[in-house]
């Protein structure tokens, strides 16, 4: 399992971990009953606090993507990949809506916002 942390992003590290694990589940790289690395080993690998990894794992469990068995580890639960994709699309939609509203508050026209969006897409 390959997780990449970008500390220059404004996204908290635990959210980067959760988002990437959800993406791995959605694309089928992680399947039901696959085990995730231990909190300690993933924190060592990523060179981050174990508490940060624990927060990510707790978030995944609260959302129903994983289950933790004390003394055994954290495992991927059965998931509906279509539902996961819809949830992720909804998150992106919410973020885009916030960006558009902020642009309008700053006095940008819809065309200027569209141009900025296309420019960002080209740069990524």
DSSP file (Angstrom, degrees, kcal/mol; ACC not computed):
  #  RESIDUE AA STRUCTURE BP1 BP2  ACC     N-H-->O    O-->H-N    N-H-->O    O-->H-N    TCO  KAPPA ALPHA  PHI   PSI    X-CA   Y-CA   Z-CA
    1    1 A X              0   0    0      0, 0.0     2,-0.6     0, 0.0    20,-0.0   0.000 360.0 360.0 360.0 122.9    0.0    0.0    0.0
    2    2 A X        +     0   0    0     18,-0.1     2,-0.4     2,-0.0     0, 0.0  -0.890 360.0 177.5-106.1 116.4    1.5    3.3   -1.2
    3    3 A X        -     0   0    0     -2,-0.6     2,-0.5     2,-0.0    14,-0.1  -0.971  10.5-161.4-117.0 131.1    0.6    6.4    0.7
    4    4 A X        -     0   0    0     -2,-0.4     2,-0.5    12,-0.1    16,-0.1  -0.961   3.7-157.7-116.9 124.4    2.1    9.8   -0.2
    5    5 A X        -     0   0    0     -2,-0.5     2,-0.6    41,-0.1     8,-0.1  -0.856   3.8-165.4-102.3 131.5    2.0   12.7    2.2
    6    6 A X    >   -     0   0    0     -2,-0.5     3,-1.4     5,-0.1     5,-0.2  -0.912   3.6-173.7-116.8 102.6    2.4   16.2    1.0
    7    7 A X  T 3  S+     0   0    0     -2,-0.6    -1,-0.1     1,-0.3     6,-0.1   0.605  80.0  67.0 -74.1 -10.2    3.1   18.5    3.9
    8    8 A X  T 3  S+     0   0    0      2,-0.0    -1,-0.3     0, 0.0     2,-0.1   0.597  82.9  94.7 -85.5  -9.2    2.8   21.6    1.7
    9    9 A X  S <  S-     0   0    0     -3,-1.4     4,-0.1     2,-0.1    -4,-0.0  -0.435  79.6-130.8 -76.7 155.9   -0.9   21.0    1.2
   10   10 A X  S    S+     0   0    0     -2,-0.1     2,-0.5     2,-0.1    -1,-0.1   0.403  80.6 103.5 -84.3   2.8   -3.5   22.7    3.4
   11   11 A X  S    S-     0   0    0     -5,-0.2    -2,-0.1     1,-0.1    -5,-0.1  -0.739  83.3-109.9 -88.0 128.1   -5.2   19.3    3.9
   12   12 A X     >  -     0   0    0     -2,-0.5     4,-1.9     1,-0.1     3,-0.4  -0.213  24.7-119.8 -56.2 147.8   -4.4   17.7    7.2
   13   13 A X  H  > S+     0   0    0      1,-0.2     4,-2.2     2,-0.2     5,-0.2   0.878 112.5  55.6 -60.0 -40.4   -2.2   14.6    7.0
   14   14 A X  H  > S+     0   0    0      1,-0.2     4,-2.4     2,-0.2    -1,-0.2   0.877 107.8  50.1 -63.2 -34.4   -4.8   12.3    8.5
   15   15 A X  H  > S+     0   0    0     -3,-0.4     4,-2.9     2,-0.2    -1,-0.2   0.872 107.2  54.1 -69.8 -36.4   -7.3   13.4    5.8
   16   16 A X  H  X S+     0   0    0     -4,-1.9     4,-2.0     2,-0.2    -2,-0.2   0.911 110.7  47.1 -61.3 -41.4   -4.6   12.7    3.1
   17   17 A X  H  X S+     0   0    0     -4,-2.2     4,-2.4     2,-0.2    -2,-0.2   0.947 114.0  46.2 -65.1 -48.6   -4.2    9.2    4.5
   18   18 A X  H  X S+     0   0    0     -4,-2.4     4,-2.6     1,-0.2     5,-0.2   0.925 112.5  50.5 -61.9 -44.5   -8.0    8.6    4.7
   19   19 A X  H  X S+     0   0    0     -4,-2.9     4,-2.0     1,-0.2    -1,-0.2   0.904 112.2  47.0 -60.9 -41.6   -8.6    9.9    1.2
   20   20 A X  H  X S+     0   0    0     -4,-2.0     4,-2.0    -5,-0.2    -1,-0.2   0.880 111.9  49.5 -70.5 -37.1   -5.8    7.8   -0.3
   21   21 A X  H  X S+     0   0    0     -4,-2.4     4,-2.0     2,-0.2    -2,-0.2   0.911 110.5  51.0 -67.5 -40.5   -7.0    4.6    1.5
   22   22 A X  H  X S+     0   0    0     -4,-2.6     4,-2.8     1,-0.2    -2,-0.2   0.908 109.5  51.0 -60.2 -41.0  -10.6    5.3    0.2
   23   23 A X  H  X S+     0   0    0     -4,-2.0     4,-2.4     1,-0.2     6,-0.2   0.890 108.5  51.6 -63.8 -39.1   -9.2    5.7   -3.3
   24   24 A X  H  <>S+     0   0    0     -4,-2.0     6,-2.1     2,-0.2     5,-1.3   0.862 111.9  47.0 -65.5 -35.5   -7.4    2.3   -3.0
   25   25 A X  H ><5S+     0   0    0     -4,-2.0     3,-0.8     4,-0.2    -2,-0.2   0.926 111.9  50.6 -69.0 -44.6  -10.6    0.7   -1.8
   26   26 A X  H 3<5S+     0   0    0     -4,-2.8    -2,-0.2     1,-0.3    -1,-0.2   0.892 111.3  46.7 -62.4 -40.6  -12.6    2.3   -4.7
   27   27 A X  T 3<5S-     0   0    0     -4,-2.4    -1,-0.3    -5,-0.2    -2,-0.2   0.552 115.9-114.1 -82.1  -5.0  -10.1    1.2   -7.4
   28   28 A X  T < 5S+     0   0    0     -3,-0.8    -3,-0.2    -4,-0.5    -2,-0.1   0.477  85.2 118.3  91.2   1.0  -10.0   -2.3   -6.0
   29   29 A X  S   <S+     0   0    0     -5,-1.3     2,-0.5    -6,-0.2    -4,-0.2   0.875  80.9  44.4 -68.2 -35.0   -6.4   -2.3   -4.8
   30   30 A X  S    S-     0   0    0     -6,-2.1    -2,-0.3    -9,-0.1     2,-0.2  -0.952  83.4-174.4-107.6 126.0   -7.7   -2.8   -1.3
   31   31 A X    >   -     0   0    0     -2,-0.5     3,-2.3     1,-0.1    45,-0.3  -0.676  37.9 -62.9-116.3 169.4  -10.4   -5.4   -1.0
   32   32 A X  T 3  S+     0   0    0      1,-0.3    45,-0.2    -2,-0.2    -1,-0.1  -0.226 121.9  14.4 -51.3 135.6  -12.7   -6.7    1.7
   33   33 A X  T 3  S+     0   0    0     43,-3.2    -1,-0.3     1,-0.3     2,-0.2   0.369  88.7 138.3  74.8  -0.8  -10.7   -8.4    4.6
   34   34 A X    <   -     0   0    0     -3,-2.3    42,-2.6    42,-0.1     2,-0.3  -0.510  52.5-126.0 -67.5 142.5   -7.4   -6.9    3.4
   35   35 A X  B     -A   75   0A   0     40,-0.2    40,-0.2    -2,-0.2     2,-0.2  -0.710  12.9-138.2 -94.4 144.6   -5.4   -5.8    6.4
   36   36 A X        -     0   0    0     38,-3.1    38,-0.5    -2,-0.3     3,-0.1  -0.607  37.5 -89.0 -89.4 157.2   -4.0   -2.3    6.7
   37   37 A X        -     0   0    0     -2,-0.2    -1,-0.1     1,-0.1    37,-0.1  -0.273  55.5 -91.5 -60.0 154.7   -0.5   -1.7    8.1
   38   38 A X     >  -     0   0    0      1,-0.1     4,-2.7    -3,-0.1     5,-0.3  -0.272  33.4-112.9 -63.9 156.8   -0.3   -1.3   11.8
   39   39 A X  H  > S+     0   0    0      1,-0.2     4,-2.3     2,-0.2     5,-0.2   0.924 117.9  49.1 -55.5 -46.0   -0.6    2.2   13.2
   40   40 A X  H  > S+     0   0    0      1,-0.2     4,-2.0     2,-0.2    -1,-0.2   0.918 112.3  45.7 -63.5 -45.5    3.0    1.9   14.4
   41   41 A X  H  > S+     0   0    0      2,-0.2     4,-2.6     1,-0.2    -1,-0.2   0.901 114.3  47.6 -69.7 -38.6    4.5    0.6   11.1
   42   42 A X  H  X S+     0   0    0     -4,-2.7     4,-2.6     2,-0.2    -1,-0.2   0.899 111.8  50.4 -68.5 -38.4    2.6    3.1    8.9
   43   43 A X  H  X>S+     0   0    0     -4,-2.3     5,-2.2    -5,-0.3     4,-0.9   0.891 112.8  47.0 -65.3 -37.2    3.6    6.0   11.1
   44   44 A X  H  <5S+     0   0    0     -4,-2.0     3,-0.3    -5,-0.2    -2,-0.2   0.921 113.0  48.7 -67.5 -44.2    7.3    4.9   11.0
   45   45 A X  H  <5S+     0   0    0     -4,-2.6    -2,-0.2     1,-0.2    -1,-0.2   0.902 119.0  38.1 -62.1 -42.5    7.1    4.4    7.2
   46   46 A X  H  <5S-     0   0    0     -4,-2.6    -1,-0.2    -5,-0.2    -2,-0.2   0.539 106.2-127.4 -87.1  -7.0    5.6    7.9    6.6
   47   47 A X  T  <5 +     0   0    0     -4,-0.9     2,-0.3    -3,-0.3    -3,-0.2   0.929  68.2 119.7  58.1  48.6    7.7    9.5    9.4
   48   48 A X  S   <S-     0   0    0     -5,-2.2    -1,-0.2    -6,-0.2    -2,-0.1  -0.830  71.8 -71.5-132.9 171.9    4.7   11.0   11.1
   49   49 A X     >  -     0   0    0     -2,-0.3     4,-1.4     1,-0.1     3,-0.5  -0.358  31.5-133.5 -66.5 141.8    3.1   10.6   14.5
   50   50 A X  H  > S+     0   0    0      1,-0.2     4,-2.7     2,-0.2     5,-0.2   0.818 107.9  62.5 -62.6 -30.3    1.3    7.4   15.4
   51   51 A X  H  > S+     0   0    0      2,-0.2     4,-2.2     1,-0.2    -1,-0.2   0.851 100.1  52.9 -64.3 -33.9   -1.6    9.6   16.7
   52   52 A X  H  > S+     0   0    0     -3,-0.5     4,-1.9     2,-0.2    -1,-0.2   0.921 111.3  44.9 -66.9 -44.1   -2.1   11.0   13.2
   53   53 A X  H  X S+     0   0    0     -4,-1.4     4,-2.8     2,-0.2     5,-0.2   0.911 112.1  52.9 -65.1 -41.9   -2.3    7.5   11.7
   54   54 A X  H  X S+     0   0    0     -4,-2.7     4,-2.8     1,-0.2    -2,-0.2   0.901 107.5  51.6 -60.3 -40.9   -4.7    6.4   14.5
   55   55 A X  H  X S+     0   0    0     -4,-2.2     4,-2.1     2,-0.2    -1,-0.2   0.908 110.9  48.1 -62.6 -41.6   -6.9    9.4   13.8
   56   56 A X  H  X S+     0   0    0     -4,-1.9     4,-2.4     2,-0.2    -2,-0.2   0.931 113.4  46.8 -63.4 -46.2   -7.0    8.4   10.1
   57   57 A X  H  X S+     0   0    0     -4,-2.8     4,-2.3     1,-0.2    -2,-0.2   0.897 111.5  51.2 -64.2 -40.5   -7.9    4.8   11.0
   58   58 A X  H  X S+     0   0    0     -4,-2.8     4,-2.6    -5,-0.2    -1,-0.2   0.895 110.0  50.3 -62.6 -39.4  -10.5    5.9   13.5
   59   59 A X  H  X S+     0   0    0     -4,-2.1     4,-1.8     2,-0.2    -2,-0.2   0.915 110.2  49.3 -64.7 -44.2  -12.1    8.1   10.8
   60   60 A X  H  <>S+     0   0    0     -4,-2.4     5,-2.7     1,-0.2     6,-0.9   0.890 113.0  47.7 -62.1 -39.2  -12.1    5.2    8.3
   61   61 A X  H ><5S+     0   0    0     -4,-2.3     3,-1.2     4,-0.2    -2,-0.2   0.908 109.0  52.9 -69.2 -41.1  -13.7    3.0   10.9
   62   62 A X  H 3<5S+     0   0    0     -4,-2.6    -1,-0.2     1,-0.3    -2,-0.2   0.834 109.8  49.6 -62.7 -31.8  -16.3    5.6   11.8
   63   63 A X  T 3<5S-     0   0    0     -4,-1.8    -1,-0.3    -5,-0.2    -2,-0.2   0.491 119.6-112.1 -86.8  -3.3  -17.3    5.9    8.2
   64   64 A X  T < 5S+     0   0    0     -3,-1.2    -3,-0.2    -4,-0.3    -2,-0.1   0.631  86.0 114.5  87.9  14.3  -17.6    2.1    7.8
   65   65 A X  S   <S+     0   0    0     -5,-2.7    12,-2.5    -6,-0.2     2,-0.3   0.750  80.1  20.5 -87.8 -24.9  -14.6    1.5    5.5
   66   66 A X  E     -B   76   0A   0     -6,-0.9     2,-0.4    10,-0.3    10,-0.2  -0.889  60.8-149.7-137.3 167.1  -12.6   -0.5    8.1
   67   67 A X  E     -B   75   0A   0      8,-2.4     8,-3.1    -2,-0.3     2,-0.5  -0.996  13.9-145.4-137.4 139.1  -13.0   -2.5   11.2
   68   68 A X  E     -B   74   0A   0     -2,-0.4     2,-0.6     6,-0.2     6,-0.2  -0.909   5.2-161.6-108.9 129.4  -10.4   -2.9   13.9
   69   69 A X  E >>  -B   73   0A   0      4,-3.0     3,-2.8    -2,-0.5     4,-2.3  -0.944  32.9-113.8-109.4 114.9  -10.0   -6.1   15.9
   70   70 A X  T 34 S+     0   0    0     -2,-0.6     4,-0.0     1,-0.3    -2,-0.0  -0.193  98.6   6.0 -52.6 126.9   -8.1   -5.5   19.1
   71   71 A X  T 34 S+     0   0    0      1,-0.1    -1,-0.3     0, 0.0    -3,-0.0   0.315 127.2  64.8  83.9  -9.1   -4.8   -7.3   19.0
   72   72 A X  T <4 S-     0   0    0     -3,-2.8     2,-0.3     1,-0.3    -2,-0.2   0.737  97.8-115.8-114.8 -37.0   -5.2   -8.4   15.4
   73   73 A X  E  <  - B   0  69A   0     -4,-2.3    -4,-3.0     2,-0.0     2,-0.5  -0.812  34.6 -52.0 132.2-172.6   -5.3   -5.2   13.3
   74   74 A X  E     - B   0  68A   0    -38,-0.5   -38,-3.1    -2,-0.3     2,-0.3  -0.913  49.8-170.5-111.3 131.9   -7.4   -3.1   11.0
   75   75 A X  E     -AB  35  67A   0     -8,-3.1    -8,-2.4    -2,-0.5     2,-0.3  -0.900  27.6-108.5-125.6 149.2   -9.2   -4.6    8.1
   76   76 A X  E     - B   0  66A   0    -42,-2.6   -43,-3.2   -45,-0.3   -10,-0.3  -0.579  37.0-145.3 -72.6 133.3  -11.1   -3.3    5.1
   77   77 A X        -     0   0    0    -12,-2.5     2,-0.1    -2,-0.3   -43,-0.1  -0.484  35.6 -74.3 -92.6 169.2  -14.8   -4.0    5.4
   78   78 A X        -     0   0    0     -2,-0.2     2,-0.4   -46,-0.1    -1,-0.1  -0.429  62.3-173.1 -60.4 133.6  -17.2   -4.9    2.6
   79   79 A X        -     0   0    0     -2,-0.1     2,-0.9   -54,-0.1   -47,-0.1  -0.974  32.8-128.5-136.9 150.2  -17.9   -1.7    0.7
   80   80 A X     >  -     0   0    0     -2,-0.4     4,-2.3     1,-0.2     3,-0.2  -0.846  21.7-163.6 -92.8 104.3  -20.1   -0.4   -2.1
   81   81 A X  H  > S+     0   0    0     -2,-0.9     4,-2.4     1,-0.2    -1,-0.2   0.825  87.8  55.2 -63.8 -31.2  -17.5    1.2   -4.4
   82   82 A X  H  > S+     0   0    0      2,-0.2     4,-2.2     1,-0.2    -1,-0.2   0.911 109.0  47.4 -67.0 -40.3  -20.3    3.0   -6.3
   83   83 A X  H  > S+     0   0    0     -3,-0.2     4,-2.4     2,-0.2    -2,-0.2   0.910 111.2  51.6 -65.0 -42.0  -21.5    4.6   -3.0
   84   84 A X  H  X S+     0   0    0     -4,-2.3     4,-2.3     1,-0.2    -2,-0.2   0.923 109.5  49.6 -60.0 -45.0  -17.9    5.5   -2.1
   85   85 A X  H  X S+     0   0    0     -4,-2.4     4,-2.4     1,-0.2    -1,-0.2   0.902 110.5  50.3 -62.0 -41.5  -17.4    7.2   -5.5
   86   86 A X  H  X S+     0   0    0     -4,-2.2     4,-2.2     2,-0.2    -1,-0.2   0.898 109.7  50.7 -63.5 -40.7  -20.7    9.2   -5.0
   87   87 A X  H  X S+     0   0    0     -4,-2.4     4,-1.9     1,-0.2    -2,-0.2   0.910 111.5  47.9 -63.2 -41.8  -19.6   10.3   -1.6
   88   88 A X  H  X S+     0   0    0     -4,-2.3     4,-2.2     2,-0.2    -2,-0.2   0.892 110.3  51.5 -67.1 -39.2  -16.2   11.4   -2.9
   89   89 A X  H  X S+     0   0    0     -4,-2.4     4,-2.7     1,-0.2    -1,-0.2   0.894 108.1  52.8 -62.5 -38.8  -17.9   13.3   -5.8
   90   90 A X  H  X S+     0   0    0     -4,-2.2     4,-2.3     2,-0.2    -1,-0.2   0.891 107.8  50.9 -64.4 -39.1  -20.2   15.0   -3.3
   91   91 A X  H  X S+     0   0    0     -4,-1.9     4,-2.2     2,-0.2    -1,-0.2   0.922 112.0  46.8 -62.6 -44.5  -17.1   16.2   -1.3
   92   92 A X  H  X S+     0   0    0     -4,-2.2     4,-2.7     1,-0.2     5,-0.2   0.914 110.7  52.8 -64.2 -42.5  -15.5   17.6   -4.4
   93   93 A X  H  X S+     0   0    0     -4,-2.7     4,-2.4     1,-0.2    -1,-0.2   0.907 108.9  49.7 -58.9 -43.2  -18.8   19.3   -5.4
   94   94 A X  H  X S+     0   0    0     -4,-2.3     4,-2.1     2,-0.2    -1,-0.2   0.914 111.6  48.4 -62.6 -43.7  -19.0   20.9   -2.0
   95   95 A X  H  X S+     0   0    0     -4,-2.2     4,-2.0     1,-0.2    -2,-0.2   0.904 112.2  48.8 -64.4 -41.2  -15.4   22.2   -2.2
   96   96 A X  H  X S+     0   0    0     -4,-2.7     4,-2.5     2,-0.2    -2,-0.2   0.895 109.2  53.1 -65.3 -39.3  -16.0   23.5   -5.7
   97   97 A X  H  X S+     0   0    0     -4,-2.4     4,-2.5    -5,-0.2    -1,-0.2   0.915 108.5  49.9 -61.9 -42.7  -19.1   25.3   -4.6
   98   98 A X  H  X S+     0   0    0     -4,-2.1     4,-2.3     1,-0.2    -1,-0.2   0.904 110.8  50.2 -61.2 -41.5  -17.2   27.0   -1.8
   99   99 A X  H  X S+     0   0    0     -4,-2.0     4,-2.4     2,-0.2    -2,-0.2   0.908 110.6  48.5 -65.2 -42.0  -14.5   28.1   -4.3
  100  100 A X  H  X S+     0   0    0     -4,-2.5     4,-2.4     2,-0.2    -2,-0.2   0.930 112.2  48.8 -64.0 -45.1  -17.1   29.5   -6.6
  101  101 A X  H  X S+     0   0    0     -4,-2.5     4,-2.3     1,-0.2    -2,-0.2   0.891 111.4  49.7 -62.7 -39.0  -18.9   31.4   -3.8
  102  102 A X  H  X S+     0   0    0     -4,-2.3     4,-1.6     2,-0.2    -1,-0.2   0.912 109.8  51.4 -65.4 -41.8  -15.5   32.8   -2.6
  103  103 A X  H  <>S+     0   0    0     -4,-2.4     5,-2.6     1,-0.2    -2,-0.2   0.911 110.7  48.1 -59.9 -43.0  -14.7   33.9   -6.1
  104  104 A X  H ><5S+     0   0    0     -4,-2.4     3,-1.6     1,-0.2    -1,-0.2   0.898 108.2  54.1 -65.4 -40.1  -18.0   35.7   -6.4
  105  105 A X  H 3<5S+     0   0    0     -4,-2.3    -1,-0.2     1,-0.3    -2,-0.2   0.832 106.2  53.9 -62.0 -30.4  -17.5   37.3   -3.0
  106  106 A X  T 3<5S-     0   0    0     -4,-1.6    -1,-0.3    -5,-0.1    -2,-0.2   0.465 125.0-105.7 -82.7  -1.5  -14.2   38.6   -4.3
  107  107 A X  T < 5 +     0   0    0     -3,-1.6     2,-0.2     1,-0.3    -3,-0.2   0.599  68.4 149.0  91.1  11.1  -16.0   40.1   -7.3
  108  108 A X      < -     0   0    0     -5,-2.6    -1,-0.3    -6,-0.2     2,-0.1  -0.551  43.9-125.7 -78.9 143.3  -14.9   37.6  -10.0
  109  109 A X     >  -     0   0    0     -2,-0.2     4,-2.3     1,-0.1     5,-0.2  -0.401  26.3-107.6 -78.6 164.0  -17.3   37.0  -12.8
  110  110 A X  H  > S+     0   0    0      1,-0.2     4,-2.6     2,-0.2     5,-0.2   0.879 122.3  53.6 -59.6 -37.0  -18.4   33.4  -13.6
  111  111 A X  H  > S+     0   0    0      2,-0.2     4,-2.4     1,-0.2    -1,-0.2   0.888 107.8  49.4 -66.6 -38.5  -16.2   33.6  -16.7
  112  112 A X  H  > S+     0   0    0      2,-0.2     4,-2.3     1,-0.2    -2,-0.2   0.894 111.8  49.0 -66.3 -39.0  -13.2   34.6  -14.7
  113  113 A X  H  X S+     0   0    0     -4,-2.3     4,-2.5     2,-0.2    -2,-0.2   0.923 111.0  50.1 -64.6 -44.2  -13.9   31.7  -12.2
  114  114 A X  H  X S+     0   0    0     -4,-2.6     4,-2.5     1,-0.2    -2,-0.2   0.910 110.4  50.3 -59.2 -43.4  -14.2   29.3  -15.1
  115  115 A X  H  X S+     0   0    0     -4,-2.4     4,-2.3     2,-0.2    -1,-0.2   0.903 110.4  49.1 -63.2 -41.9  -10.9   30.5  -16.6
  116  116 A X  H  X S+     0   0    0     -4,-2.3     4,-2.5     2,-0.2    -1,-0.2   0.918 110.4  51.2 -62.8 -42.9   -9.2   30.1  -13.3
  117  117 A X  H  X S+     0   0    0     -4,-2.5     4,-2.3     1,-0.2    -2,-0.2   0.926 111.6  46.6 -60.5 -45.5  -10.6   26.6  -12.9
  118  118 A X  H  X S+     0   0    0     -4,-2.5     4,-2.1     1,-0.2    -1,-0.2   0.879 111.0  52.6 -65.2 -37.6   -9.3   25.6  -16.4
  119  119 A X  H  X S+     0   0    0     -4,-2.3     4,-1.7     2,-0.2    -2,-0.2   0.914 109.8  48.4 -63.3 -43.4   -5.9   27.2  -15.7
  120  120 A X  H  X S+     0   0    0     -4,-2.5     4,-1.2     1,-0.2    -2,-0.2   0.912 109.4  52.9 -64.1 -42.1   -5.6   25.1  -12.5
  121  121 A X  H  < S+     0   0    0     -4,-2.3     3,-0.4     1,-0.2    -1,-0.2   0.899 108.9  50.0 -59.9 -40.1   -6.6   21.9  -14.4
  122  122 A X  H  < S+     0   0    0     -4,-2.1    -1,-0.2     1,-0.2    -2,-0.2   0.858 109.3  51.8 -65.8 -35.1   -3.9   22.6  -17.0
  123  123 A X  H  <        0   0    0     -4,-1.7    -1,-0.2     1,-0.2    -2,-0.2   0.700 360.0 360.0 -76.7 -19.3   -1.3   23.1  -14.3
  124  124 A X     <        0   0    0     -4,-1.2    -1,-0.2    -3,-0.4    -2,-0.2   0.487 360.0 360.0 -85.5 360.0   -2.0   19.8  -12.4
